[in-house]
């Protein structure tokens, strides 16, 4: 990095470093013997849900709970690795009467974090850091950090258009991408051997048109087709909700998300099959899927597809989808525009032919 200072990262605590919801669920199941047992998938939105899952708050509101929260598997190793890459701060929202317990628990589990880097309070938008890593979508949307990043959890599964990761490894890869963006020229990136081109951008930016055009002008690419529970989605493999959950439970998806109440996922085996055939892959994904690919495979190039905002809005309004779906896509535009900062290239969409020519020239394919 050609900077005189290190990147700074603020980390949330509950359900990012220390177990909160899963821990409370275990305690609730032990006390009340729920049949079937309460699961984390029942906590599908932030706060109280009006269901039996609300019992977890009974356990969270105690100093004993705060003092005994176990670290999430891999969290200690994650903090150690991240401390080699960025300056780490803790940003945690906890009731004032439990601050001392939270402070002591952090010091016990993560001794490498300096005492004066532990910040407490709910106004995370006031923290001046390069990167915020949090599982609370409300904190991500309000953040003034240059790179607010969401950790995928069941209660934020419908978040779209924002930087998001599924696990610690993907976040570390994203930090690496951010750091390299200050010192690495994108002109160095090309597909010299079978690799993956990921098109990222807001809804209506023309990503699918570009992918279709690229496939029509060269046979060196093959499209990665993802899976969805949305019967009306085009360019996807349709599977039922039960099939999707079964595939997810078997670990077939390297990335999965929910959008407008429908599930979407991509299989690692499909990527390996195409690359082993000697072809490049062209795929359309959100930034979360793009980072998952960069974590798993060595030759991944992300291309942000830029389009004038008025044209984006027009394209979304012309889509054959529900009013709710259109509203969600419109609301996501501003957040998705921020993803350009972590992509390897940006192309302006005026028409698919022009965009494909620019991509092929840059990647030398």
C-alpha positions, 0 to 999 in steps of 0.5 A, a space after each residue: 500500500 502506498 499510504 503512510 497509515 494503515 486501514 482502520 476497521 471497526 468490528 461489532 461484537 454481538 453475533 460478529 465476534 461473540 455468540 448472542 442469538 445462538 447462545 440465547 437459543 441454546 439457553 432457551 431450549 435448555 430451559 423450556 424444552 421446545 419441541 421442535 427446538 428453537 432454531 436461528 432461522 426463526 430469528 428472521 428479522 432484527 428485534 422482536 418477531 412476535 413469535 416464540 423466538 422472542 423468548 431469547 430476549 429473556 436471556 440476553 438482558 442479564 450481566 451473566 449473559 454478557 459475561 459468558 458469551 462464547 466466541 464464535 468459532 474462528 473469531 479469535 483467529 480472525 481477529 489475529 489475522 485482521 490485526 496484521 492487516 488493519 488497525 482494529 477498533 471495537 464498536 459495540 452497543 450495550 446497555 450502560 449497566 452492562 458496559 463493564 461486563 462487555 469490556 472485560 469479556 472482550 479483553 478476555 477473549 481478544 487480548 490483542 485489541 488495545 483497551 482504548 480501542 474498545 468503543 461503546 455506544 449505539 451511534 456507530 455512524 459517528 465512528 471515523 474508520 475506513 471499514 465497519 463490519 457489522 451484522 446490523 443492517 441499520 448500522 451499515 445503512 447509516 454508517 459514514 465509513 468508506 466501506 460498511 460491510 454486512 455479515 450475513 445472518 438470518 435477520 438480514 437475509 433480505 439485505 441487497 445492494 450493500 457490501 456483504 460477506 458470508 464468513 470471516 474468510 470473505 471479509 479478509 479477502 475484501 479487506 485485501 481487495 480494498 488495501 490493494 486498490 490503493 496500490 495496484 493498477 487494474 491495468 495489470 489484470 487480465 485473463 491469461 488462463 481460465 478465470 471468472 468475470 463477475 459483473 456487479 452493478 445496480 438493478 437495471 445497469 445492463 449486466 445481463 445484456 452484457 453477459 448475453 452479448 459477450 457469449 454471442 461474440 466469443 466461445 471462450 466464455 460460458 455463463 454460470 447459471 445460479 439457482 433460485 426459488 423464484 419461478 418467474 426468474 429468467 436465466 436461473 435454474 428453478 428449485 423448490 424451497 425444500 430443494 434449495 434448503 437441502 442443497 444449502 444444508 449439504 454445503 453445495 452453495 458457495 454463496 446464497 442470499 434472499 431477495 424479495 422473499 426468494 432464495 438465490 444461490 450458486 454452486 462451487 461444483 458448477 464453477 469448477 466444472 466450467 473452469 476444468 473444461 478450459 473456458 472462462 466464466 461470465 456471471 452476474 452477482 451482487 458484491 457478496 457473491 463476487 467476494 465469495 468467488 474471490 475467496 475460493 478461486 484465484 483468477 476472478 475479475 470484478 467489473 462494475 457496470 455503471 449507468 446514469 441514474 435516470 436510466 437505472 430508474 427507467 429500466 427498473 420501472 420497466 421491469 416485469 415485477 411487483 411494485 414491492 420488488 421495484 421499490 426495493 431495487 430503487 432503494 438499493 441504487 445508492 448503496 450499490 453504487 458504492 460497490 464500484 470502489 472495490 471492483 477491479 474495473 468499471 465500464 459505462 453502459 451505453 449499449 451492450 456491444 460497446 461495454 463488451 468491447 471495452 471489457 474484452 480490450 481490458 482483459 485481452 480476451 
